[in-house]
């Protein structure tokens, strides 16, 4: 493959990444048509970057479904924030058992 062909291939791949990126949330929600499902699925099998985005969004979506997200925080973050608030209360002389 010559340099012009490699450049065209790279440009085509970047265009596909942009298209997949725009459709990824809808893909995860099952809101894309069959033709796009096939395009996105094939692309995710070969593109590391888009595959990583897919995994990240899938993990977030799963956590949200499991109820591990409350008041804008994941469960572990909410617990850490609560511990921090209790610590600040002790510094202020407040009741830690509130």
C-alpha positions as CSV (number, residue, x, y, z in Angstrom):
1,X,0.0,0.0,0.0
2,X,1.5,3.3,-1.0
3,X,1.4,6.5,1.1
4,X,-1.6,7.9,-0.7
5,X,-3.6,4.8,-0.1
6,X,-2.6,4.7,3.6
7,X,-3.7,8.3,4.0
8,X,-7.0,7.6,2.4
9,X,-7.5,4.6,4.6
10,X,-6.7,6.7,7.7
11,X,-9.1,9.5,6.7
12,X,-11.8,6.9,6.1
13,X,-11.1,5.3,9.5
14,X,-11.3,8.7,11.2
15,X,-14.6,9.5,9.5
16,X,-16.0,6.1,10.7
17,X,-14.8,6.9,14.2
18,X,-16.7,10.2,14.1
19,X,-19.8,8.5,12.9
20,X,-19.6,5.8,15.5
21,X,-18.9,8.3,18.2
22,X,-22.0,10.2,17.3
23,X,-24.1,7.0,17.4
24,X,-22.5,5.2,20.3
25,X,-25.0,6.2,23.0
26,X,-28.0,5.4,20.7
27,X,-26.3,2.1,19.9
28,X,-26.0,1.3,23.6
29,X,-29.6,2.1,24.1
30,X,-30.7,-0.1,21.2
31,X,-32.0,2.9,19.2
32,X,-30.2,2.4,15.9
33,X,-31.3,0.6,12.8
34,X,-29.9,-2.8,11.8
35,X,-27.6,-1.3,9.1
36,X,-26.0,1.0,11.6
37,X,-25.8,-1.8,14.2
38,X,-23.7,-3.8,11.7
39,X,-21.5,-0.8,10.9
40,X,-20.9,0.0,14.5
41,X,-20.3,-3.6,15.6
42,X,-17.7,-4.2,12.9
43,X,-16.0,-0.9,13.7
44,X,-15.9,-1.7,17.5
45,X,-14.2,-5.0,16.7
46,X,-11.3,-3.4,15.0
47,X,-10.9,0.1,16.6
48,X,-9.2,0.2,20.0
49,X,-10.2,3.8,20.7
50,X,-13.9,3.4,19.9
51,X,-13.9,0.0,21.7
52,X,-12.6,1.6,24.8
53,X,-15.2,4.3,24.6
54,X,-17.9,1.6,24.2
55,X,-16.6,-0.3,27.3
56,X,-16.5,2.9,29.4
57,X,-20.0,4.0,28.4
58,X,-21.2,0.4,29.0
59,X,-19.7,0.4,32.5
60,X,-21.3,3.8,33.3
61,X,-24.7,2.7,31.9
62,X,-24.5,-0.6,33.9
63,X,-23.7,1.3,37.1
64,X,-26.6,3.7,36.6
65,X,-29.0,0.7,36.1
66,X,-27.7,-0.9,39.2
67,X,-28.6,2.2,41.2
68,X,-25.0,2.9,42.1
69,X,-25.5,6.6,41.2
70,X,-27.1,9.0,43.5
71,X,-27.2,12.8,43.6
72,X,-24.6,13.0,40.8
73,X,-22.2,10.6,42.4
74,X,-21.4,6.9,42.2
75,X,-22.1,5.0,45.4
76,X,-18.4,4.8,46.4
77,X,-17.9,8.5,45.8
78,X,-21.0,9.3,47.8
79,X,-19.7,7.3,50.7
80,X,-16.4,9.1,50.6
81,X,-18.1,12.4,50.5
82,X,-20.2,11.5,53.5
83,X,-17.1,10.5,55.5
84,X,-15.5,13.8,54.5
85,X,-18.5,15.7,55.7
86,X,-18.5,13.9,59.0
87,X,-14.8,14.7,59.4
88,X,-15.4,18.4,58.7
89,X,-18.2,18.3,61.3
90,X,-15.8,16.9,63.9
91,X,-13.4,19.8,63.2
92,X,-16.2,22.3,63.7
93,X,-17.3,20.5,66.9
94,X,-20.4,19.1,65.4
95,X,-22.1,15.8,66.2
96,X,-20.6,13.0,64.1
97,X,-23.7,10.8,64.5
98,X,-26.1,13.1,62.6
